[in-house]
Amino acid sequence: MLVLPNQKTPILIQGITSELGTVHTELAIAYGTHIVAGTSRDKNVDSFQNIPVFRTVKEAVRKTKPLVSVIFSSPARALGDVEEAARAKIPLIICTTERVPLHDALKMAAAAEKYHVTLIGPSSPGIVRAGACIAGTIPAHLFPKGSVGIMGRSSSLIYEAVQQLAEEGLGVSTCVALGAAPIVGTSFEPIFDALSVDPATKVILVIGQLSGQLENDLAAAYHMRRRKKPLVVYIPGGTMRRTVRTPLIGTPAFSPAGIVAEKRAVLEKAGAVWVDDPAGLGQAVARYIRKKVVPA
């Protein structure tokens, strides 16, 4: 089972001396994140902010034993960095790199499966455990500590939801952003399982995506696991009534509203609570926490 990081979890930063790596490592340290090592291609750097910097992930793992790796790489190098972390058997790998080629994303997912590790991303802002740690690029100062677990694809909608929760006087236990790339390394299911057993999480908020089958798979998992905690779901695209025609030969036209309606039917049948309007995310979650409603 996926173990969500906390303030004691040892974390490795791949690309710690890159522009993004430097900025987000400093923010993570200030937040209290337990960063034990970094890797860099710069042979003249042996440490950063008193954190040892190694040339390879294998050496960093041997000497510091991290349980999470956060990757700050260019699109051209991201695949190699993910494969290096997977070969080193780091249990949780977070790839923040955007615009990764599709065939590279497929190879990333295959490497994670081959070495039995969990990959979040590519194009993932990462994970924040409110009040404890940041693993990625998520602006943790936006996340007040509370009892709502969040997992989602769109980072902008996640931030909107957090703002609404704050206006309702609510906060977040843990937020996991899978990334909005067409191909991502993991589904909602392992994150859902982790949040389901997390004592700090009372309600789980899901922000899905029009494309893909991740939400349908989540519905099946929620039903099989007997709906231990309320599941509130929003998927954008339900108001797009126009049929979309794609330029590829043999690809049929589709209706975004129809796809969202199908996902809604599956999720509601499984016992999830559906939110039609993104402006009502905070209110929908607040109703369940304040009334202590348990799914039927």
Long-range contacts (C-beta under 8 A, 24 or more apart in sequence): 1-190, 1-193, 1-194, 1-197, 2-92, 2-118, 2-190, 2-191, 2-193, 2-194, 3-67, 3-91, 3-92, 3-194, 4-127, 4-129, 4-174, 4-176, 4-194, 4-195, 4-198, 5-67, 5-68, 5-92, 5-127, 5-129, 5-132, 5-133, 5-135, 6-129, 6-132, 6-133, 7-32, 7-33, 7-34, 7-129, 7-132, 7-133, 8-34, 9-34, 9-67, 9-68, 9-133, 10-34, 10-35, 10-36, 10-37, 10-64, 10-65, 10-66, 10-67, 10-68, 11-35, 11-36, 11-66, 11-67, 11-68, 11-69, 11-70, 11-133, 11-135, 12-36, 12-37, 12-38, 12-39, 12-57, 12-60, 12-61, 12-64, 12-66, 12-68, 12-69, 12-70, 12-85, 12-90, 13-37, 13-38, 13-39, 13-51, 13-69, 13-70, 13-72, 14-38, 14-39, 14-57, 14-69, 14-70, 14-71, 14-72, 14-73, 14-81, 14-84, 14-85, 15-39, 15-40, 15-71, 15-72, 15-73, 15-81, 16-40, 16-48, 16-51, 16-53, 16-72, 17-42, 17-45, 17-48, 17-53, 18-72, 18-73, 20-72, 20-96, 20-137, 21-72, 22-48, 24-70, 24-72, 24-134, 24-136, 24-137, 25-49, 25-51, 27-134, 27-140, 28-133, 28-134, 28-135, 31-133, 31-134, 31-140, 32-132, 32-133, 33-133, 33-134, 33-135, 34-133, 36-64, 36-65, 36-66, 37-63, 37-64, 37-66, 56-84, 57-81, 57-84, 57-85, 57-87, 57-88, 57-90, 58-84, 58-87, 58-88, 60-88, 61-88, 61-89, 61-90, 66-90, 67-91, 67-92, 68-92, 68-93, 68-94, 68-135, 69-93, 69-94, 70-94, 70-96, 70-126, 70-135, 70-136, 71-95, 71-96, 71-97, 71-121, 72-96, 72-97, 73-97, 75-99, 75-100, 75-101, 75-104, 78-104, 78-108, 78-122, 79-104, 79-107, 79-108, 82-108, 82-111, 82-112, 82-119, 82-122, 83-107, 83-108, 83-111, 85-117, 86-111, 86-112, 86-114, 86-115, 86-117, 86-119, 87-111, 87-115, 89-115, 89-116, 89-117, 90-117, 91-117, 91-118, 92-117, 92-118, 92-120, 92-135, 93-117, 93-118, 93-119, 93-120, 93-121, 93-185, 94-119, 94-120, 94-121, 94-124, 94-126, 94-127, 94-135, 94-136, 95-119, 95-120, 95-121, 95-122, 95-123, 95-124, 95-179, 95-185, 96-121, 96-122, 96-123, 96-124, 96-125, 96-126, 96-136, 96-137, 97-121, 97-122, 97-123, 98-122, 98-123, 98-181, 99-123, 100-181, 102-182, 102-183, 105-181, 105-182, 105-183, 105-184, 105-185, 106-183, 108-185, 109-183, 109-184, 109-185, 112-185, 112-186, 118-185, 118-186, 118-190, 119-185, 119-186, 120-176, 120-177, 120-178, 120-179, 120-184, 120-185, 120-186, 121-178, 121-179, 121-181, 121-184, 121-185, 122-179, 122-181, 122-184, 122-185, 123-179, 123-180, 123-181, 123-184, 124-177, 124-178, 124-179, 124-184, 125-155, 125-158, 125-177, 125-179, 126-177, 127-174, 127-175, 127-176, 127-177, 128-172, 128-174, 128-175, 129-173, 129-174, 130-171, 130-172, 130-173, 130-174, 130-175, 136-177, 138-175, 138-177, 143-171, 143-172, 143-175, 144-170, 144-171, 144-172, 145-171, 145-172, 145-173, 146-170, 146-171, 146-172, 146-173, 147-171, 147-173, 147-200, 147-201, 147-202, 147-203, 147-289, 148-172, 148-173, 148-201, 148-202, 148-203, 148-204, 148-205, 148-285, 148-289, 149-173, 149-174, 149-175, 149-195, 149-198, 149-201, 149-203, 149-204, 149-205, 150-174, 150-175, 150-176, 150-204, 150-205, 150-206, 150-207, 151-175, 151-176, 151-177, 151-178, 151-188, 151-191, 151-192, 151-195, 151-204, 151-205, 151-206, 151-207, 152-176, 152-177, 152-178, 152-205, 152-206, 152-207, 152-208, 153-177, 153-178, 153-179, 153-180, 153-184, 153-207, 153-208, 153-209, 153-214, 154-180, 154-207, 154-209, 154-236, 155-180, 157-207, 157-234, 157-236, 157-278, 158-207, 160-278, 160-281, 161-205, 161-207, 161-234, 161-278, 161-281, 161-282, 163-282, 164-279, 164-281, 164-282, 164-283, 165-281, 165-282, 165-285, 165-286, 166-282, 167-282, 168-282, 168-283, 168-285, 168-286, 169-286, 170-282, 170-285, 170-286, 170-289, 173-198, 173-200, 173-201, 173-202, 174-198, 174-200, 174-201, 178-214, 180-209, 182-211, 182-212, 187-214, 187-217, 187-218, 188-214, 188-215, 188-217, 188-218, 188-221, 189-217, 189-218, 189-221, 192-218, 192-221, 192-222, 192-225, 192-231, 193-221, 193-225, 195-229, 196-225, 196-228, 196-229, 201-229, 202-229, 202-230, 202-289, 203-229, 203-230, 203-231, 203-232, 203-285, 203-288, 203-289, 204-229, 204-230, 204-231, 204-232, 205-232, 205-233, 205-234, 205-281, 205-285, 206-231, 206-232, 206-233, 206-234, 206-272, 207-233, 207-234, 207-235, 208-233, 208-234, 208-235, 208-263, 209-235, 209-236, 210-235, 210-236, 210-237, 210-256, 210-259, 210-260, 211-259, 215-263, 215-266, 215-267, 216-263, 216-266, 218-267, 219-263, 219-266, 219-267, 219-269, 219-270, 219-272, 220-270, 222-267, 222-270, 222-271, 222-272, 223-269, 223-270, 223-271, 227-270, 227-271, 227-295, 227-296, 229-295, 230-273, 230-288, 230-293, 230-294, 230-295, 231-267, 231-271, 231-272, 231-273, 231-295, 232-272, 232-273, 232-275, 232-281, 232-284, 232-285, 232-288, 233-267, 233-272, 233-273, 233-274, 233-275, 234-274, 234-275, 234-278, 234-281, 235-260, 235-263, 235-264, 236-260, 236-278, 238-264, 238-276, 271-295, 271-296
